[in-house]
Amino acid sequence: MYALILPASTPFVLLATVMGLSWWEDHILPTPAEPVGIPAEAPFVPAAPSQLTELLSVDTPLTREVARR
């Protein structure tokens, strides 16, 4: 009998857990003192990536010249 009850109740247990965590987040966790606005600085934009060196083919033997790249 328990073999039928446990799999059938699993979605409801998960739903209750998510709802409890949602309530906890809304009521227990502290709220920020002031609303978060638009940042004063411009967002960080990374520099363009450098050119990739030529990739070795599978057939290229590993020599000292190739290993120095």
PDB file of N, CA, C and O in Angstrom:
ATOM      1  N   MET A   1       0.828  -1.195   0.000  1.00  0.00           N
ATOM      2  CA  MET A   1       0.000   0.000   0.000  1.00  0.00           C
ATOM      3  C   MET A   1       0.869   1.255   0.000  1.00  0.00           C
ATOM      4  O   MET A   1       0.573   2.217  -0.708  1.00  0.00           O
ATOM      5  N   TYR A   2       1.962   1.246   0.807  1.00  0.00           N
ATOM      6  CA  TYR A   2       2.839   2.415   0.841  1.00  0.00           C
ATOM      7  C   TYR A   2       3.561   2.603  -0.491  1.00  0.00           C
ATOM      8  O   TYR A   2       3.965   3.714  -0.835  1.00  0.00           O
ATOM      9  N   ALA A   3       3.718   1.529  -1.224  1.00  0.00           N
ATOM     10  CA  ALA A   3       4.375   1.629  -2.525  1.00  0.00           C
ATOM     11  C   ALA A   3       3.557   2.465  -3.492  1.00  0.00           C
ATOM     12  O   ALA A   3       4.110   3.019  -4.442  1.00  0.00           O
ATOM     13  N   LEU A   4       2.259   2.569  -3.276  1.00  0.00           N
ATOM     14  CA  LEU A   4       1.401   3.393  -4.132  1.00  0.00           C
ATOM     15  C   LEU A   4       1.279   4.820  -3.599  1.00  0.00           C
ATOM     16  O   LEU A   4       1.149   5.755  -4.388  1.00  0.00           O
ATOM     17  N   ILE A   5       1.316   5.002  -2.308  1.00  0.00           N
ATOM     18  CA  ILE A   5       1.106   6.318  -1.707  1.00  0.00           C
ATOM     19  C   ILE A   5       2.317   7.226  -1.918  1.00  0.00           C
ATOM     20  O   ILE A   5       2.155   8.397  -2.263  1.00  0.00           O
ATOM     21  N   LEU A   6       3.509   6.709  -1.719  1.00  0.00           N
ATOM     22  CA  LEU A   6       4.707   7.543  -1.808  1.00  0.00           C
ATOM     23  C   LEU A   6       4.920   8.149  -3.202  1.00  0.00           C
ATOM     24  O   LEU A   6       5.148   9.356  -3.288  1.00  0.00           O
ATOM     25  N   PRO A   7       4.859   7.383  -4.288  1.00  0.00           N
ATOM     26  CA  PRO A   7       5.048   8.020  -5.603  1.00  0.00           C
ATOM     27  C   PRO A   7       3.925   8.993  -5.955  1.00  0.00           C
ATOM     28  O   PRO A   7       4.165   9.990  -6.637  1.00  0.00           O
ATOM     29  N   ALA A   8       2.725   8.721  -5.507  1.00  0.00           N
ATOM     30  CA  ALA A   8       1.603   9.603  -5.829  1.00  0.00           C
ATOM     31  C   ALA A   8       1.664  10.908  -5.039  1.00  0.00           C
ATOM     32  O   ALA A   8       1.165  11.931  -5.509  1.00  0.00           O
ATOM     33  N   SER A   9       2.263  10.894  -3.855  1.00  0.00           N
ATOM     34  CA  SER A   9       2.311  12.101  -3.039  1.00  0.00           C
ATOM     35  C   SER A   9       3.544  12.961  -3.309  1.00  0.00           C
ATOM     36  O   SER A   9       3.611  14.093  -2.832  1.00  0.00           O
ATOM     37  N   THR A  10       4.516  12.454  -4.057  1.00  0.00           N
ATOM     38  CA  THR A  10       5.758  13.189  -4.307  1.00  0.00           C
ATOM     39  C   THR A  10       5.523  14.552  -4.962  1.00  0.00           C
ATOM     40  O   THR A  10       6.111  15.531  -4.502  1.00  0.00           O
ATOM     41  N   PRO A  11       4.697  14.675  -6.007  1.00  0.00           N
ATOM     42  CA  PRO A  11       4.485  16.013  -6.593  1.00  0.00           C
ATOM     43  C   PRO A  11       3.882  17.007  -5.595  1.00  0.00           C
ATOM     44  O   PRO A  11       4.210  18.192  -5.632  1.00  0.00           O
ATOM     45  N   PHE A  12       3.023  16.546  -4.726  1.00  0.00           N
ATOM     46  CA  PHE A  12       2.405  17.443  -3.754  1.00  0.00           C
ATOM     47  C   PHE A  12       3.408  17.885  -2.690  1.00  0.00           C
ATOM     48  O   PHE A  12       3.365  19.023  -2.222  1.00  0.00           O
ATOM     49  N   VAL A  13       4.296  16.991  -2.318  1.00  0.00           N
ATOM     50  CA  VAL A  13       5.341  17.353  -1.359  1.00  0.00           C
ATOM     51  C   VAL A  13       6.275  18.383  -1.981  1.00  0.00           C
ATOM     52  O   VAL A  13       6.657  19.350  -1.321  1.00  0.00           O
ATOM     53  N   LEU A  14       6.644  18.189  -3.237  1.00  0.00           N
ATOM     54  CA  LEU A  14       7.505  19.157  -3.918  1.00  0.00           C
ATOM     55  C   LEU A  14       6.810  20.501  -4.068  1.00  0.00           C
ATOM     56  O   LEU A  14       7.439  21.542  -3.878  1.00  0.00           O
ATOM     57  N   LEU A  15       5.529  20.499  -4.406  1.00  0.00           N
ATOM     58  CA  LEU A  15       4.768  21.743  -4.528  1.00  0.00           C
ATOM     59  C   LEU A  15       4.696  22.466  -3.188  1.00  0.00           C
ATOM     60  O   LEU A  15       4.882  23.681  -3.135  1.00  0.00           O
ATOM     61  N   ALA A  16       4.432  21.749  -2.117  1.00  0.00           N
ATOM     62  CA  ALA A  16       4.383  22.354  -0.795  1.00  0.00           C
ATOM     63  C   ALA A  16       5.741  22.929  -0.408  1.00  0.00           C
ATOM     64  O   ALA A  16       5.800  23.980   0.231  1.00  0.00           O
ATOM     65  N   THR A  17       6.827  22.267  -0.778  1.00  0.00           N
ATOM     66  CA  THR A  17       8.162  22.766  -0.484  1.00  0.00           C
ATOM     67  C   THR A  17       8.433  24.072  -1.222  1.00  0.00           C
ATOM     68  O   THR A  17       8.945  25.026  -0.635  1.00  0.00           O
ATOM     69  N   VAL A  18       8.096  24.116  -2.492  1.00  0.00           N
ATOM     70  CA  VAL A  18       8.310  25.335  -3.279  1.00  0.00           C
ATOM     71  C   VAL A  18       7.452  26.477  -2.748  1.00  0.00           C
ATOM     72  O   VAL A  18       7.924  27.609  -2.646  1.00  0.00           O
ATOM     73  N   MET A  19       6.208  26.193  -2.413  1.00  0.00           N
ATOM     74  CA  MET A  19       5.334  27.241  -1.878  1.00  0.00           C
ATOM     75  C   MET A  19       5.832  27.734  -0.524  1.00  0.00           C
ATOM     76  O   MET A  19       5.765  28.930  -0.240  1.00  0.00           O
ATOM     77  N   GLY A  20       6.331  26.826   0.315  1.00  0.00           N
ATOM     78  CA  GLY A  20       6.883  27.226   1.603  1.00  0.00           C
ATOM     79  C   GLY A  20       8.117  28.090   1.449  1.00  0.00           C
ATOM     80  O   GLY A  20       8.281  29.073   2.171  1.00  0.00           O
ATOM     81  N   LEU A  21       8.993  27.733   0.512  1.00  0.00           N
ATOM     82  CA  LEU A  21      10.182  28.552   0.270  1.00  0.00           C
ATOM     83  C   LEU A  21       9.807  29.918  -0.290  1.00  0.00           C
ATOM     84  O   LEU A  21      10.437  30.919   0.051  1.00  0.00           O
ATOM     85  N   SER A  22       8.802  29.971  -1.134  1.00  0.00           N
ATOM     86  CA  SER A  22       8.341  31.244  -1.672  1.00  0.00           C
ATOM     87  C   SER A  22       7.791  32.132  -0.563  1.00  0.00           C
ATOM     88  O   SER A  22       8.082  33.327  -0.524  1.00  0.00           O
ATOM     89  N   TRP A  23       6.995  31.553   0.342  1.00  0.00           N
ATOM     90  CA  TRP A  23       6.456  32.326   1.465  1.00  0.00           C
ATOM     91  C   TRP A  23       7.599  32.806   2.349  1.00  0.00           C
ATOM     92  O   TRP A  23       7.603  33.955   2.791  1.00  0.00           O
ATOM     93  N   TRP A  24       8.564  31.935   2.608  1.00  0.00           N
ATOM     94  CA  TRP A  24       9.701  32.285   3.458  1.00  0.00           C
ATOM     95  C   TRP A  24      10.490  33.444   2.841  1.00  0.00           C
ATOM     96  O   TRP A  24      10.931  34.352   3.546  1.00  0.00           O
ATOM     97  N   GLU A  25      10.664  33.402   1.501  1.00  0.00           N
ATOM     98  CA  GLU A  25      11.389  34.465   0.828  1.00  0.00           C
ATOM     99  C   GLU A  25      10.636  35.789   0.938  1.00  0.00           C
ATOM    100  O   GLU A  25      11.261  36.834   1.116  1.00  0.00           O
ATOM    101  N   ASP A  26       9.315  35.764   0.837  1.00  0.00           N
ATOM    102  CA  ASP A  26       8.523  36.990   0.892  1.00  0.00           C
ATOM    103  C   ASP A  26       8.389  37.553   2.296  1.00  0.00           C
ATOM    104  O   ASP A  26       8.355  38.773   2.459  1.00  0.00           O
ATOM    105  N   HIS A  27       8.311  36.711   3.311  1.00  0.00           N
ATOM    106  CA  HIS A  27       7.994  37.189   4.653  1.00  0.00           C
ATOM    107  C   HIS A  27       9.161  37.206   5.631  1.00  0.00           C
ATOM    108  O   HIS A  27       9.165  38.021   6.554  1.00  0.00           O
ATOM    109  N   ILE A  28      10.134  36.345   5.463  1.00  0.00           N
ATOM    110  CA  ILE A  28      11.195  36.209   6.445  1.00  0.00           C
ATOM    111  C   ILE A  28      12.463  36.953   6.034  1.00  0.00           C
ATOM    112  O   ILE A  28      13.078  37.633   6.855  1.00  0.00           O
ATOM    113  N   LEU A  29      12.852  36.826   4.776  1.00  0.00           N
ATOM    114  CA  LEU A  29      14.093  37.460   4.332  1.00  0.00           C
ATOM    115  C   LEU A  29      13.955  38.978   4.369  1.00  0.00           C
ATOM    116  O   LEU A  29      12.882  39.503   4.071  1.00  0.00           O
ATOM    117  N   PRO A  30      15.022  39.694   4.730  1.00  0.00           N
ATOM    118  CA  PRO A  30      14.934  41.151   4.775  1.00  0.00           C
ATOM    119  C   PRO A  30      14.818  41.739   3.377  1.00  0.00           C
ATOM    120  O   PRO A  30      15.379  41.205   2.419  1.00  0.00           O
ATOM    121  N   THR A  31      14.097  42.828   3.269  1.00  0.00           N
ATOM    122  CA  THR A  31      13.957  43.520   1.994  1.00  0.00           C
ATOM    123  C   THR A  31      15.048  44.577   1.898  1.00  0.00           C
ATOM    124  O   THR A  31      15.518  45.056   2.930  1.00  0.00           O
ATOM    125  N   PRO A  32      15.462  44.954   0.708  1.00  0.00           N
ATOM    126  CA  PRO A  32      16.487  45.988   0.586  1.00  0.00           C
ATOM    127  C   PRO A  32      15.954  47.334   1.104  1.00  0.00           C
ATOM    128  O   PRO A  32      14.765  47.628   0.979  1.00  0.00           O
ATOM    129  N   ALA A  33      16.848  48.143   1.687  1.00  0.00           N
ATOM    130  CA  ALA A  33      16.449  49.423   2.270  1.00  0.00           C
ATOM    131  C   ALA A  33      15.933  50.377   1.207  1.00  0.00           C
ATOM    132  O   ALA A  33      14.946  51.078   1.431  1.00  0.00           O
ATOM    133  N   GLU A  34      16.579  50.412   0.069  1.00  0.00           N
ATOM    134  CA  GLU A  34      16.123  51.277  -1.013  1.00  0.00           C
ATOM    135  C   GLU A  34      16.068  50.455  -2.291  1.00  0.00           C
ATOM    136  O   GLU A  34      16.852  49.521  -2.462  1.00  0.00           O
ATOM    137  N   PRO A  35      15.158  50.791  -3.181  1.00  0.00           N
ATOM    138  CA  PRO A  35      15.039  49.999  -4.404  1.00  0.00           C
ATOM    139  C   PRO A  35      16.312  50.102  -5.250  1.00  0.00           C
ATOM    140  O   PRO A  35      16.993  51.127  -5.277  1.00  0.00           O
ATOM    141  N   VAL A  36      16.591  49.031  -5.916  1.00  0.00           N
ATOM    142  CA  VAL A  36      17.781  48.991  -6.760  1.00  0.00           C
ATOM    143  C   VAL A  36      17.461  49.696  -8.059  1.00  0.00           C
ATOM    144  O   VAL A  36      16.523  49.328  -8.766  1.00  0.00           O
ATOM    145  N   GLY A  37      18.253  50.721  -8.372  1.00  0.00           N
ATOM    146  CA  GLY A  37      18.016  51.496  -9.586  1.00  0.00           C
ATOM    147  C   GLY A  37      18.984  51.132 -10.684  1.00  0.00           C
ATOM    148  O   GLY A  37      19.657  50.102 -10.636  1.00  0.00           O
ATOM    149  N   ILE A  38      19.038  51.988 -11.660  1.00  0.00           N
ATOM    150  CA  ILE A  38      19.947  51.795 -12.779  1.00  0.00           C
ATOM    151  C   ILE A  38      21.361  52.127 -12.304  1.00  0.00           C
ATOM    152  O   ILE A  38      21.549  53.142 -11.633  1.00  0.00           O
ATOM    153  N   PRO A  39      22.346  51.316 -12.626  1.00  0.00           N
ATOM    154  CA  PRO A  39      23.704  51.605 -12.167  1.00  0.00           C
ATOM    155  C   PRO A  39      24.221  52.914 -12.759  1.00  0.00           C
ATOM    156  O   PRO A  39      23.902  53.261 -13.896  1.00  0.00           O
ATOM    157  N   ALA A  40      25.025  53.636 -11.972  1.00  0.00           N
ATOM    158  CA  ALA A  40      25.547  54.926 -12.407  1.00  0.00           C
ATOM    159  C   ALA A  40      26.587  54.755 -13.505  1.00  0.00           C
ATOM    160  O   ALA A  40      26.672  55.587 -14.409  1.00  0.00           O
ATOM    161  N   GLU A  41      27.374  53.697 -13.440  1.00  0.00           N
ATOM    162  CA  GLU A  41      28.405  53.474 -14.435  1.00  0.00           C
ATOM    163  C   GLU A  41      27.870  52.610 -15.571  1.00  0.00           C
ATOM    164  O   GLU A  41      26.890  51.881 -15.420  1.00  0.00           O
ATOM    165  N   ALA A  42      28.532  52.714 -16.690  1.00  0.00           N
ATOM    166  CA  ALA A  42      28.172  51.863 -17.818  1.00  0.00           C
ATOM    167  C   ALA A  42      28.590  50.439 -17.501  1.00  0.00           C
ATOM    168  O   ALA A  42      29.586  50.237 -16.806  1.00  0.00           O
ATOM    169  N   PRO A  43      27.865  49.455 -17.985  1.00  0.00           N
ATOM    170  CA  PRO A  43      28.259  48.074 -17.709  1.00  0.00           C
ATOM    171  C   PRO A  43      29.600  47.758 -18.351  1.00  0.00           C
ATOM    172  O   PRO A  43      29.965  48.337 -19.374  1.00  0.00           O
ATOM    173  N   PHE A  44      30.331  46.832 -17.736  1.00  0.00           N
ATOM    174  CA  PHE A  44      31.649  46.439 -18.220  1.00  0.00           C
ATOM    175  C   PHE A  44      31.514  45.721 -19.554  1.00  0.00           C
ATOM    176  O   PHE A  44      30.753  44.763 -19.683  1.00  0.00           O
ATOM    177  N   VAL A  45      32.259  46.195 -20.541  1.00  0.00           N
ATOM    178  CA  VAL A  45      32.270  45.553 -21.852  1.00  0.00           C
ATOM    179  C   VAL A  45      33.664  44.987 -22.062  1.00  0.00           C
ATOM    180  O   VAL A  45      34.627  45.751 -22.126  1.00  0.00           O
ATOM    181  N   PRO A  46      33.799  43.671 -22.171  1.00  0.00           N
ATOM    182  CA  PRO A  46      35.136  43.100 -22.340  1.00  0.00           C
ATOM    183  C   PRO A  46      35.724  43.490 -23.691  1.00  0.00           C
ATOM    184  O   PRO A  46      35.003  43.730 -24.659  1.00  0.00           O
ATOM    185  N   ALA A  47      37.038  43.547 -23.727  1.00  0.00           N
ATOM    186  CA  ALA A  47      37.733  43.862 -24.976  1.00  0.00           C
ATOM    187  C   ALA A  47      37.519  42.740 -25.974  1.00  0.00           C
ATOM    188  O   ALA A  47      37.204  41.606 -25.613  1.00  0.00           O
ATOM    189  N   ALA A  48      37.699  43.089 -27.237  1.00  0.00           N
ATOM    190  CA  ALA A  48      37.533  42.083 -28.286  1.00  0.00           C
ATOM    191  C   ALA A  48      38.596  40.996 -28.121  1.00  0.00           C
ATOM    192  O   ALA A  48      39.749  41.302 -27.816  1.00  0.00           O
ATOM    193  N   PRO A  49      38.225  39.751 -28.317  1.00  0.00           N
ATOM    194  CA  PRO A  49      39.210  38.671 -28.158  1.00  0.00           C
ATOM    195  C   PRO A  49      40.299  38.778 -29.219  1.00  0.00           C
ATOM    196  O   PRO A  49      40.047  39.189 -30.352  1.00  0.00           O
ATOM    197  N   SER A  50      41.505  38.402 -28.833  1.00  0.00           N
ATOM    198  CA  SER A  50      42.617  38.449 -29.776  1.00  0.00           C
ATOM    199  C   SER A  50      42.438  37.351 -30.820  1.00  0.00           C
ATOM    200  O   SER A  50      41.665  36.410 -30.640  1.00  0.00           O
ATOM    201  N   GLN A  51      43.161  37.500 -31.889  1.00  0.00           N
ATOM    202  CA  GLN A  51      43.076  36.507 -32.954  1.00  0.00           C
ATOM    203  C   GLN A  51      43.606  35.169 -32.451  1.00  0.00           C
ATOM    204  O   GLN A  51      44.641  35.110 -31.788  1.00  0.00           O
ATOM    205  N   LEU A  52      42.904  34.128 -32.763  1.00  0.00           N
ATOM    206  CA  LEU A  52      43.345  32.789 -32.383  1.00  0.00           C
ATOM    207  C   LEU A  52      44.472  32.352 -33.292  1.00  0.00           C
ATOM    208  O   LEU A  52      44.459  32.626 -34.492  1.00  0.00           O
ATOM    209  N   THR A  53      45.441  31.675 -32.716  1.00  0.00           N
ATOM    210  CA  THR A  53      46.513  31.148 -33.545  1.00  0.00           C
ATOM    211  C   THR A  53      45.984  29.971 -34.353  1.00  0.00           C
ATOM    212  O   THR A  53      44.933  29.405 -34.050  1.00  0.00           O
ATOM    213  N   GLU A  54      46.716  29.629 -35.357  1.00  0.00           N
ATOM    214  CA  GLU A  54      46.283  28.544 -36.236  1.00  0.00           C
ATOM    215  C   GLU A  54      46.228  27.233 -35.452  1.00  0.00           C
ATOM    216  O   GLU A  54      47.186  26.874 -34.766  1.00  0.00           O
ATOM    217  N   LEU A  55      45.126  26.535 -35.554  1.00  0.00           N
ATOM    218  CA  LEU A  55      44.966  25.273 -34.857  1.00  0.00           C
ATOM    219  C   LEU A  55      45.718  24.161 -35.588  1.00  0.00           C
ATOM    220  O   LEU A  55      45.814  24.160 -36.815  1.00  0.00           O
ATOM    221  N   LEU A  56      46.236  23.238 -34.825  1.00  0.00           N
ATOM    222  CA  LEU A  56      46.942  22.118 -35.419  1.00  0.00           C
ATOM    223  C   LEU A  56      45.951  21.120 -35.977  1.00  0.00           C
ATOM    224  O   LEU A  56      44.894  20.876 -35.395  1.00  0.00           O
ATOM    225  N   SER A  57      46.305  20.554 -37.099  1.00  0.00           N
ATOM    226  CA  SER A  57      45.449  19.497 -37.631  1.00  0.00           C
ATOM    227  C   SER A  57      45.810  18.191 -36.942  1.00  0.00           C
ATOM    228  O   SER A  57      46.850  18.095 -36.290  1.00  0.00           O
ATOM    229  N   VAL A  58      44.985  17.223 -37.079  1.00  0.00           N
ATOM    230  CA  VAL A  58      45.198  15.941 -36.425  1.00  0.00           C
ATOM    231  C   VAL A  58      46.429  15.249 -36.997  1.00  0.00           C
ATOM    232  O   VAL A  58      47.115  14.517 -36.283  1.00  0.00           O
ATOM    233  N   ASP A  59      46.711  15.470 -38.259  1.00  0.00           N
ATOM    234  CA  ASP A  59      47.806  14.773 -38.923  1.00  0.00           C
ATOM    235  C   ASP A  59      49.164  15.443 -38.698  1.00  0.00           C
ATOM    236  O   ASP A  59      50.188  14.858 -39.049  1.00  0.00           O
ATOM    237  N   THR A  60      49.208  16.645 -38.127  1.00  0.00           N
ATOM    238  CA  THR A  60      50.468  17.357 -37.953  1.00  0.00           C
ATOM    239  C   THR A  60      51.281  16.707 -36.854  1.00  0.00           C
ATOM    240  O   THR A  60      50.795  16.562 -35.732  1.00  0.00           O
ATOM    241  N   PRO A  61      52.518  16.311 -37.153  1.00  0.00           N
ATOM    242  CA  PRO A  61      53.358  15.726 -36.095  1.00  0.00           C
ATOM    243  C   PRO A  61      53.821  16.832 -35.149  1.00  0.00           C
ATOM    244  O   PRO A  61      54.024  17.971 -35.571  1.00  0.00           O
ATOM    245  N   LEU A  62      53.983  16.500 -33.890  1.00  0.00           N
ATOM    246  CA  LEU A  62      54.404  17.461 -32.890  1.00  0.00           C
ATOM    247  C   LEU A  62      55.921  17.599 -32.960  1.00  0.00           C
ATOM    248  O   LEU A  62      56.660  16.702 -32.556  1.00  0.00           O
ATOM    249  N   THR A  63      56.365  18.726 -33.475  1.00  0.00           N
ATOM    250  CA  THR A  63      57.804  19.005 -33.566  1.00  0.00           C
ATOM    251  C   THR A  63      58.121  20.135 -32.623  1.00  0.00           C
ATOM    252  O   THR A  63      57.220  20.720 -32.022  1.00  0.00           O
ATOM    253  N   ARG A  64      59.396  20.449 -32.486  1.00  0.00           N
ATOM    254  CA  ARG A  64      59.793  21.540 -31.588  1.00  0.00           C
ATOM    255  C   ARG A  64      59.223  22.870 -32.083  1.00  0.00           C
ATOM    256  O   ARG A  64      58.822  23.711 -31.278  1.00  0.00           O
ATOM    257  N   GLU A  65      59.186  23.058 -33.378  1.00  0.00           N
ATOM    258  CA  GLU A  65      58.655  24.305 -33.914  1.00  0.00           C
ATOM    259  C   GLU A  65      57.168  24.441 -33.609  1.00  0.00           C
ATOM    260  O   GLU A  65      56.708  25.518 -33.231  1.00  0.00           O
ATOM    261  N   VAL A  66      56.428  23.377 -33.769  1.00  0.00           N
ATOM    262  CA  VAL A  66      54.997  23.404 -33.507  1.00  0.00           C
ATOM    263  C   VAL A  66      54.737  23.529 -32.005  1.00  0.00           C
ATOM    264  O   VAL A  66      53.797  24.212 -31.599  1.00  0.00           O
ATOM    265  N   ALA A  67      55.555  22.881 -31.179  1.00  0.00           N
ATOM    266  CA  ALA A  67      55.360  22.909 -29.731  1.00  0.00           C
ATOM    267  C   ALA A  67      55.639  24.286 -29.161  1.00  0.00           C
ATOM    268  O   ALA A  67      55.092  24.628 -28.113  1.00  0.00           O
ATOM    269  N   ARG A  68      56.483  25.101 -29.819  1.00  0.00           N
ATOM    270  CA  ARG A  68      56.785  26.447 -29.330  1.00  0.00           C
ATOM    271  C   ARG A  68      55.658  27.409 -29.561  1.00  0.00           C
ATOM    272  O   ARG A  68      55.658  28.468 -28.934  1.00  0.00           O
ATOM    273  N   ARG A  69      54.720  27.135 -30.390  1.00  0.00           N
ATOM    274  CA  ARG A  69      53.633  28.076 -30.701  1.00  0.00           C
ATOM    275  C   ARG A  69      52.874  28.401 -29.503  1.00  0.00           C
ATOM    276  O   ARG A  69      51.921  29.178 -29.568  1.00  0.00           O
TER     277      ARG A  69
END
